[in-house]
Amino acid sequence: MEETKWVERWKYWIAPKPSRPGVWRLKGGGYLVRGRATDFRTGRKREILRTVRDTDAAGAYKHLQAALDEVRNGVERPAF
């Protein structure tokens, strides 16, 4: 069995190649999703960078697409 080589990007240890566009496996389990979209309200680019647990690569990709659609459509998200 081949050992996975991990790389550190965006302060996370991830697989060197994405599983799907914008979706990387995390070393500790789960996935890191990253994407950029133009904010409808401001006209500026916004970056989405989140970890997703308890799903597979396809579910993480759907989560990323939903988050990007929220940015594009100007949906308000509560501040954390």
C-alpha positions as CSV (number, residue, x, y, z in Angstrom):
1,M,0.0,0.0,0.0
2,E,1.4,3.4,-1.0
3,E,1.7,6.0,1.7
4,T,0.0,9.3,1.0
5,K,2.3,12.4,0.9
6,W,0.6,15.4,2.5
7,V,1.2,19.0,1.8
8,E,0.4,22.0,4.0
9,R,-1.7,24.7,2.3
10,W,-4.0,27.3,3.9
11,K,-2.9,26.1,7.3
12,Y,-4.3,22.6,6.7
13,W,-2.5,19.3,5.8
14,I,-4.2,18.1,2.6
15,A,-3.6,15.6,-0.2
16,P,-1.4,17.0,-3.0
17,K,-4.1,16.6,-5.7
18,P,-7.8,17.5,-5.4
19,S,-10.4,14.7,-5.3
20,R,-12.8,16.9,-7.2
21,P,-12.2,20.5,-8.5
22,G,-11.8,22.6,-5.3
23,V,-12.1,19.6,-2.9
24,W,-9.0,18.1,-1.1
25,R,-8.8,15.3,1.4
26,L,-7.7,16.3,4.9
27,K,-5.1,14.4,6.8
28,G,-7.3,14.0,9.9
29,G,-10.4,13.0,7.9
30,G,-13.0,15.0,6.0
31,Y,-12.4,17.4,3.2
32,L,-11.3,21.0,2.6
33,V,-13.3,22.9,0.1
34,R,-12.1,26.1,-1.6
35,G,-13.5,28.4,-4.2
36,R,-13.9,32.0,-5.3
37,A,-17.0,33.8,-6.6
38,T,-18.0,37.4,-7.2
39,D,-20.2,38.8,-4.5
40,F,-23.5,40.0,-6.0
41,R,-23.9,42.8,-3.5
42,T,-20.3,44.3,-3.6
43,G,-19.0,43.2,-7.0
44,R,-15.8,41.9,-5.3
45,K,-14.4,38.4,-5.2
46,R,-15.0,36.4,-2.1
47,E,-13.2,33.2,-1.1
48,I,-14.8,30.2,0.4
49,L,-12.5,28.0,2.5
50,R,-14.2,25.5,4.8
51,T,-13.7,22.1,6.2
52,V,-16.5,19.5,5.7
53,R,-16.7,16.4,7.8
54,D,-19.0,13.3,7.7
55,T,-19.4,13.2,3.9
56,D,-17.6,11.9,0.8
57,A,-15.9,13.9,-2.0
58,A,-19.2,14.3,-3.9
59,G,-21.0,15.6,-0.9
60,A,-18.2,18.1,-0.2
61,Y,-18.3,19.3,-3.8
62,K,-22.1,19.9,-3.5
63,H,-21.4,21.8,-0.3
64,L,-18.9,24.0,-2.1
65,Q,-21.2,24.7,-5.0
66,A,-24.0,25.6,-2.6
67,A,-21.7,28.0,-0.7
68,L,-20.6,29.6,-4.0
69,D,-24.2,30.0,-5.1
70,E,-25.0,31.8,-1.9
71,V,-22.1,34.3,-2.5
72,R,-23.2,34.8,-6.2
73,N,-26.9,35.4,-5.2
74,G,-26.1,37.7,-2.3
75,V,-27.6,35.5,0.5
76,E,-26.7,36.8,3.9
77,R,-24.8,34.5,6.2
78,P,-24.7,35.0,10.0
79,A,-21.4,36.3,11.4
80,F,-19.5,33.7,13.5
